[in-house]
Amino acid sequence: MKNNLLIFTFSFFAFPAFGWAQSAPDFKELLDSAMVRDSNLKMQITQNKLTDLDEHKLKDIFLPTLELSGKAGYLNGTARLTSPEFNLAPFINIPEGTFNNNFNVSGFSGIAKADAKMLLYSGGKVKYMKKAVEEKKKSEDILLEKTKDEVIATISKAYDQLALIHQSKKVLDESKKRLDINRKTADKALGYGLITPYDHKKIELAQATLDAKMVEYEGKKELLLTQLYILTGINRERLRMIDPVLSPVELLAAEKGIEQRAEIRALEHGISAADYKIKAERTWMIPKVQLMASAYYIGLYGNRIKSSENVIPAVPILGYEGKKLDWRPNNINVFPLITAGVGFKWEIFDGKEGKHAEETAKVGKEVLQNQKEDALKKLTLNLANNQTNYDIASAQITLKAKEKELAKNALVQAEKEFRYGMSKSSQLIDAENDLEVAELEYQNAIFNQRRAGIELMRSTQELDITKFYLIP
């Protein structure tokens, strides 16, 4: 029973450790993490949301609107009436001003109003603006491709730099092994008096130089791990487990031209959007039609309507003094007061505002056309330059491979001569340094060729990362 309990306890603590063991992230994980974290990409996506909002706004422009308004307050108004001369001689002759009077209305008033409107016809402007926004959205989506390619190029460069650093470590380790062996040979040779202490010290200096390069390697490695951590957010412990290998890449001839570059396609959609905007601005002279309906409520409360003079004339013969108006009516209400119908707006002359807007849109299109023409020239030169760089970088790999082979053979010969006392330690160290330099230059040549390949594929918007890395 005790043994079973011990086995269970060991399994509980040991096996989860294996289950939780971290693995090195592959290139796809690095790339996916970078795509999520890249600030430029996130900012561009956020900015594109404004275009989506414009698109929704245009879709909703034909929806009816309902507006409620109202006001209440104290009302006090006076109207002055001056009677004109009334002469029907010889029967009636009433001089001007005989019935002058002031009428005063005071009290509290309330007004409520409901307005409903719905656009029926915009003169075609909304239709063209919708098309313009659609083209603008396509342009922005295409530019996202360019930003994503930039993220891929950045991660690829950092990943390959890490591979270059790892390869440098292997070269330094091989140099260290050879120097350790040669150090033992030098120790024996010094004991037999075959080499001088000065020659022996040169071996020691070479080892110290190699140790310094190891420290430099660790510093560069930490810097690259920090860069990858910032770009991807993956913890350093997992990043340390990456052990990439550099290998040359062979690219076929480009299947597309520079016309497929994101910049060109985005500008083409921008030009189409400008065309639709010109058409939209040109509709200023076409009448706009909308459906309108209103409902009113008008109320007067606690009012008093009075006059300053008699409204019923006095009759002195009968002893009647006349009568002024002094009316205190109960609440007066007017509801509902409804109006409904179709209205239109036709700007026959708008001070050339619509014409200026149309001309501005035409200038915007001309700017985009000039940008496209300039971009085609620059991208044509860029393609030729990147093709040349790739061809040169590929040729350099062949050259550096040959130099590495020669340096390796030279070192083998130098080691033999040193063992038999036929050469000095300086010749051995020179041969060792030459091989180290040749191997590092070979790895650098591969790194440069891969960078040139990335840029060449980007020249025609054909970046296929699977040609560089194994991606499941």
Long-range contacts (C-beta under 8 A, 24 or more apart in sequence): 22-237, 22-238, 22-241, 23-238, 23-241, 24-238, 24-239, 24-241, 24-242, 24-243, 25-232, 25-234, 25-238, 25-239, 25-242, 26-469, 26-470, 26-471, 26-472, 27-155, 27-156, 27-159, 27-465, 27-469, 27-470, 27-471, 28-469, 28-471, 28-472, 29-232, 29-234, 30-155, 30-159, 30-228, 30-231, 30-232, 30-234, 31-151, 31-152, 31-155, 31-465, 33-231, 33-232, 33-233, 33-234, 34-151, 34-154, 34-155, 34-231, 34-232, 35-148, 35-151, 37-231, 37-232, 37-233, 38-147, 38-151, 38-231, 40-147, 40-150, 40-151, 41-144, 41-147, 41-148, 41-151, 44-140, 44-143, 44-144, 44-147, 45-144, 47-140, 48-137, 48-140, 48-141, 48-144, 51-133, 51-136, 51-137, 51-140, 52-137, 54-133, 55-130, 55-133, 55-134, 55-137, 58-126, 58-129, 58-130, 58-133, 59-130, 61-119, 61-122, 61-126, 62-118, 62-119, 62-120, 62-126, 63-118, 64-116, 64-117, 64-118, 64-291, 65-116, 65-117, 65-118, 66-114, 66-115, 66-116, 67-114, 67-115, 67-116, 67-117, 68-112, 68-113, 68-114, 68-115, 69-112, 69-113, 69-114, 69-115, 70-110, 70-111, 70-112, 70-113, 71-110, 71-111, 72-108, 72-109, 72-110, 72-111, 73-108, 73-109, 74-106, 74-107, 74-108, 74-109, 75-105, 75-106, 75-107, 75-108, 75-109, 75-300, 75-303, 76-104, 76-105, 76-106, 77-104, 77-105, 77-106, 78-102, 78-103, 78-104, 78-105, 79-103, 79-104, 79-105, 99-309, 100-309, 101-307, 101-308, 101-309, 101-311, 102-307, 102-308, 102-309, 103-305, 103-306, 103-307, 103-308, 103-325, 104-304, 104-305, 104-306, 104-307, 104-308, 105-303, 105-304, 105-305, 106-303, 106-304, 107-300, 107-301, 107-302, 107-303, 107-304, 108-300, 108-301, 108-302, 108-303, 109-298, 109-299, 109-300, 109-301, 110-297, 110-298, 110-299, 110-301, 111-296, 111-297, 111-298, 111-299, 112-296, 112-297, 113-294, 113-295, 113-296, 113-297, 114-294, 114-295, 115-292, 115-293, 115-294, 116-292, 116-293, 116-294, 117-290, 117-291, 117-292, 117-293, 118-290, 118-291, 119-288, 119-289, 119-290, 120-289, 120-290, 120-291, 120-342, 121-287, 121-288, 121-289, 122-283, 122-288, 123-283, 123-284, 123-286, 123-287, 123-288, 124-279, 124-280, 124-283, 124-286, 125-280, 125-281, 125-283, 128-276, 128-277, 128-279, 128-280, 128-283, 129-276, 129-277, 129-280, 131-273, 131-276, 132-273, 132-274, 132-276, 132-277, 132-280, 133-273, 134-273, 135-269, 135-270, 135-272, 135-273, 135-276, 136-269, 136-270, 136-273, 138-269, 139-265, 139-266, 139-267, 139-269, 139-270, 139-273, 140-266, 142-262, 142-265, 142-266, 142-269, 143-262, 143-263, 143-266, 145-262, 145-461, 146-262, 146-263, 146-266, 149-262, 149-458, 149-461, 149-463, 152-454, 152-463, 152-465, 153-454, 153-455, 153-458, 153-463, 154-231, 155-228, 155-231, 155-232, 156-450, 156-454, 156-465, 156-468, 156-469, 157-451, 157-454, 158-224, 158-227, 158-228, 158-231, 159-228, 159-242, 159-244, 159-469, 160-244, 160-246, 160-447, 160-450, 160-451, 161-224, 161-447, 162-221, 162-224, 162-225, 162-228, 162-242, 162-244, 163-244, 163-245, 163-246, 163-447, 164-246, 164-443, 164-444, 164-447, 165-217, 165-220, 165-221, 165-224, 166-243, 166-244, 166-245, 167-245, 167-246, 167-443, 168-217, 168-440, 168-443, 169-217, 169-221, 171-436, 171-439, 171-440, 171-443, 172-210, 172-213, 172-214, 172-217, 172-436, 175-210, 175-432, 175-435, 175-436, 176-207, 176-210, 178-411, 178-415, 178-432, 179-203, 179-206, 179-207, 179-210, 179-432, 182-415, 182-418, 182-428, 182-432, 183-207, 185-418, 185-419, 186-425, 189-421, 194-421, 195-421, 195-424, 195-425, 199-424, 199-425, 199-426, 200-425, 202-425, 202-426, 202-429, 203-425, 203-428, 203-429, 206-429, 206-432, 206-433, 246-443, 246-446, 246-447, 246-450, 247-446, 248-394, 248-397, 248-446, 248-449, 248-450, 249-449, 249-450, 249-453, 249-467, 249-468, 251-390, 251-453, 251-456, 251-457, 251-467, 254-383, 254-456, 254-457, 254-459, 254-460, 254-462, 255-460, 255-462, 256-460, 256-461, 256-462, 257-460, 258-376, 258-379, 258-380, 258-382, 258-383, 258-459, 258-460, 260-460, 260-461, 260-462, 261-375, 261-379, 261-459, 261-460, 261-461, 262-461, 263-375, 263-379, 264-372, 264-375, 264-376, 264-379, 267-368, 267-371, 267-372, 267-375, 268-372, 270-368, 271-365, 271-368, 271-369, 271-372, 274-361, 274-364, 274-365, 274-368, 275-365, 277-361, 277-364, 277-365, 278-358, 278-361, 278-362, 278-365, 280-361, 281-354, 281-357, 281-358, 281-360, 281-361, 282-354, 282-358, 284-347, 284-350, 284-353, 284-354, 284-355, 284-357, 284-358, 285-347, 285-348, 285-354, 287-344, 287-345, 287-346, 288-344, 288-345, 288-346, 289-342, 289-343, 289-344, 290-342, 290-343, 290-344, 290-345, 291-341, 291-342, 291-343, 292-339, 292-340, 292-341, 292-342, 292-343, 293-338, 293-339, 293-340, 293-341, 294-338, 294-339, 294-340, 295-336, 295-337, 295-338, 296-334, 296-335, 296-336, 296-337, 296-338, 297-333, 297-334, 297-335, 297-336, 297-337, 298-333, 298-334, 298-335, 298-337, 299-331, 299-332, 299-333, 299-334, 299-335, 300-329, 300-331, 300-332, 300-333, 301-331, 303-328, 303-329, 303-332, 304-328, 305-329, 379-459, 382-459, 383-456, 383-459, 383-460, 386-452, 386-455, 386-456, 386-458, 386-459, 387-456, 387-459, 389-452, 389-455, 389-456, 390-449, 390-452, 390-453, 390-455, 390-456, 392-452, 393-445, 393-448, 393-449, 393-451, 393-452, 393-453, 394-449, 394-452, 396-445, 396-448, 396-449, 397-442, 397-445, 397-446, 397-449, 399-445, 400-438, 400-441, 400-442, 400-444, 400-445, 401-442, 403-438, 403-441, 403-442, 404-435, 404-438, 404-439, 404-441, 404-442, 406-438, 407-431, 407-434, 407-435, 407-437, 407-438, 407-439, 408-435, 408-438, 410-434, 410-435, 411-435
